[in-house]
Amino acid sequence: MYDKRNLSKFPKLGELAPEAFKAFVAFDEAVIKHCVIPVKHKELIAVAVALTTQCPYCIDIHTAKAKQAGATEQELAETTLIAAAIRAGGAMTHGTHTIA
C-alpha cells in the first residue's frame, strides 16, 4: 500500500477540499514553527509518533526534517527505542484489562 508516488496526489486533496486543506496546512506549519520546543525536538517527537502510528510517509518526511534540523542518527535511534518502549508499555498496561 505504501508508495511514495502517492504523495504526488496530495495537492489534489487541496483541490477537492480547499478550505479544510488550507486549515490543515496552516495548523501543520504553526505547530512546527519555533516557539518553546526547538524544531529538532519537535521533529524527533514527530518521528516517534510516526513510528507509533506506523505511517511510512510520516516516518520518511519527519526523519528527513529531523536530520535537516540537526538530528543525528544516534538521536533517531534513541527516538526509535523510546517509541518502542512507550508502545510496549501501552500494551502492558492495557493488558491489565485482560485479567481478573
MODELLER restraints for C-alpha pairs under 7 A, 6 or more apart:
rsr = mdl.restraints
at = mdl.atoms
rsr.add(forms.Gaussian(group=physical.xy_distance, feature=features.Distance(at['CA:2:A'], at['CA:56:A']), mean=6.99, stdev=0.5))
rsr.add(forms.Gaussian(group=physical.xy_distance, feature=features.Distance(at['CA:13:A'], at['CA:21:A']), mean=6.84, stdev=0.5))
rsr.add(forms.Gaussian(group=physical.xy_distance, feature=features.Distance(at['CA:14:A'], at['CA:21:A']), mean=5.09, stdev=0.5))
rsr.add(forms.Gaussian(group=physical.xy_distance, feature=features.Distance(at['CA:32:A'], at['CA:39:A']), mean=6.33, stdev=0.5))
rsr.add(forms.Gaussian(group=physical.xy_distance, feature=features.Distance(at['CA:32:A'], at['CA:42:A']), mean=6.65, stdev=0.5))
rsr.add(forms.Gaussian(group=physical.xy_distance, feature=features.Distance(at['CA:33:A'], at['CA:39:A']), mean=6.83, stdev=0.5))
rsr.add(forms.Gaussian(group=physical.xy_distance, feature=features.Distance(at['CA:39:A'], at['CA:69:A']), mean=6.59, stdev=0.5))
rsr.add(forms.Gaussian(group=physical.xy_distance, feature=features.Distance(at['CA:40:A'], at['CA:66:A']), mean=5.51, stdev=0.5))
rsr.add(forms.Gaussian(group=physical.xy_distance, feature=features.Distance(at['CA:40:A'], at['CA:69:A']), mean=4.94, stdev=0.5))
rsr.add(forms.Gaussian(group=physical.xy_distance, feature=features.Distance(at['CA:40:A'], at['CA:70:A']), mean=6.43, stdev=0.5))
rsr.add(forms.Gaussian(group=physical.xy_distance, feature=features.Distance(at['CA:40:A'], at['CA:71:A']), mean=6.29, stdev=0.5))
rsr.add(forms.Gaussian(group=physical.xy_distance, feature=features.Distance(at['CA:43:A'], at['CA:62:A']), mean=5.82, stdev=0.5))
rsr.add(forms.Gaussian(group=physical.xy_distance, feature=features.Distance(at['CA:43:A'], at['CA:65:A']), mean=6.47, stdev=0.5))
rsr.add(forms.Gaussian(group=physical.xy_distance, feature=features.Distance(at['CA:43:A'], at['CA:66:A']), mean=4.91, stdev=0.5))
rsr.add(forms.Gaussian(group=physical.xy_distance, feature=features.Distance(at['CA:44:A'], at['CA:66:A']), mean=6.01, stdev=0.5))
rsr.add(forms.Gaussian(group=physical.xy_distance, feature=features.Distance(at['CA:44:A'], at['CA:79:A']), mean=6.58, stdev=0.5))
rsr.add(forms.Gaussian(group=physical.xy_distance, feature=features.Distance(at['CA:46:A'], at['CA:62:A']), mean=6.19, stdev=0.5))
rsr.add(forms.Gaussian(group=physical.xy_distance, feature=features.Distance(at['CA:47:A'], at['CA:59:A']), mean=5.73, stdev=0.5))
rsr.add(forms.Gaussian(group=physical.xy_distance, feature=features.Distance(at['CA:47:A'], at['CA:62:A']), mean=5.56, stdev=0.5))
rsr.add(forms.Gaussian(group=physical.xy_distance, feature=features.Distance(at['CA:47:A'], at['CA:63:A']), mean=6.06, stdev=0.5))
rsr.add(forms.Gaussian(group=physical.xy_distance, feature=features.Distance(at['CA:48:A'], at['CA:79:A']), mean=5.92, stdev=0.5))
rsr.add(forms.Gaussian(group=physical.xy_distance, feature=features.Distance(at['CA:48:A'], at['CA:80:A']), mean=6.25, stdev=0.5))
rsr.add(forms.Gaussian(group=physical.xy_distance, feature=features.Distance(at['CA:48:A'], at['CA:83:A']), mean=5.12, stdev=0.5))
rsr.add(forms.Gaussian(group=physical.xy_distance, feature=features.Distance(at['CA:50:A'], at['CA:58:A']), mean=5.49, stdev=0.5))
rsr.add(forms.Gaussian(group=physical.xy_distance, feature=features.Distance(at['CA:50:A'], at['CA:59:A']), mean=5.29, stdev=0.5))
rsr.add(forms.Gaussian(group=physical.xy_distance, feature=features.Distance(at['CA:51:A'], at['CA:59:A']), mean=6.40, stdev=0.5))
rsr.add(forms.Gaussian(group=physical.xy_distance, feature=features.Distance(at['CA:51:A'], at['CA:83:A']), mean=6.68, stdev=0.5))
rsr.add(forms.Gaussian(group=physical.xy_distance, feature=features.Distance(at['CA:52:A'], at['CA:83:A']), mean=6.14, stdev=0.5))
rsr.add(forms.Gaussian(group=physical.xy_distance, feature=features.Distance(at['CA:52:A'], at['CA:87:A']), mean=6.59, stdev=0.5))
